[in-house]
Amino acid sequence: MLIFKESCQTVKPSDSPLQRHLGWIVAIKLIALFALWCLFVRDAGVRIDPAALSRQFAPNPIVQGAPHGQ
């Protein structure tokens, strides 16, 4: 076991070329995603019609007040 301990090398995360390469790829993809969001989504607004929304969620609203027949 002593032989294996002496021959093992520890690799720091910043020393691995693969991890560094994948880190750059992830960073570039995040920047691209942010750029696409800024171009297409940031200024897009959703217009809401309160009457249409209330009809969507309560198609037969209950009217409070006097009971029917009075």
Buried (B, 14 or more C-beta within 10 A) or exposed (E): EEEEEEEEEEEEEEEEEEEEEEEEEEEEEEEEEEEEEEEEEEEEEEEEEEEEEEEEEEEEEEEEEEEEEE
